[in-house]
Amino acid sequence: MAMSAAEIEKLIHEAFPDAEVTITDLAGDNDHYAAMVTSKAFKGKTRVQQHQMVYDALKGRMGGVLHALSLQTAAKD
């Protein structure tokens, strides 16, 4: 079962309402994505912590419904 880019974006925005999110379907199969997420919530967090926050926002779907996500994060000023 695949997950749409819109679903991923919705979950991220629920957790980070101020986020700027760009999702790219890498293989055209709704299963392999790249995401760029920028949010004020990441300020002062390490890159690992930022990624963990995004994975938490995906509510356990990573590795199951969502097979692969190449993730980049940044803190907004």
N, C-alpha and C positions, 0 to 999 in steps of 0.2 A: 504494500500500500504506500503510495507516494504522498508527498505533501507539497502544496502549491506555494509559490513565492508569496502570494497574498496572505496565506495563513501564517507563514514565518514572520512577515512584516507585522501582522496584526498582533501576534504574541509579543514581539519585541516592543511595539508601541504601548501595549498594555502595561508592561513593566517599566518602560522609559518613555513617558509621553512626549518629552522634548527631543527624542532621538531623531537624527537624520539617518535613514536606512536606505541602502542601495543593495538590491538582491539581483544576482546574475545566475541564470540557469546554465551551468557549465556544459551539460551534455544533452540538453533538450529532453530530459526524461523525468523531470520533476523529482529527482532523487539526488542530484549532485549540484550543490550551490556554492556560490561565493557571496559573502555578505560584508558590507562595510557599515559599521554602526558607530555613530558619534553622539555622545550624550554628556551632559554635565555630571551625571551620576558617576562617571568614570574618573572624575578629577581626584587625584591623590591615590589612585589605585594602580597596582602593577598591571602589566599586560595580562598576566595569568589571571589575576582577580577579575579584570574586565571580561575576559572570555568566560570565566566561570559564571559571572552575572548573566551573560547572554544565554549560556546553556541552561541556567536555572529558569530564565524567562521562557524557554522552550518546553518547560514542564515535562521532562523525561522523554521527549520525542527523539532526541538526538541518539543515533545508533539504532533506532527502531524504525519508526515511521519516516524519519529523516535520516537517510543513510550517510551522507557526507556534506559537511559544511566547512568551507575554507573561510576563516573568520579574521577580519581586521577590525580593530576598535581604536577609538581615539576620544580623548576628553575635549568637550567644548570649553572655550574660554569663558 
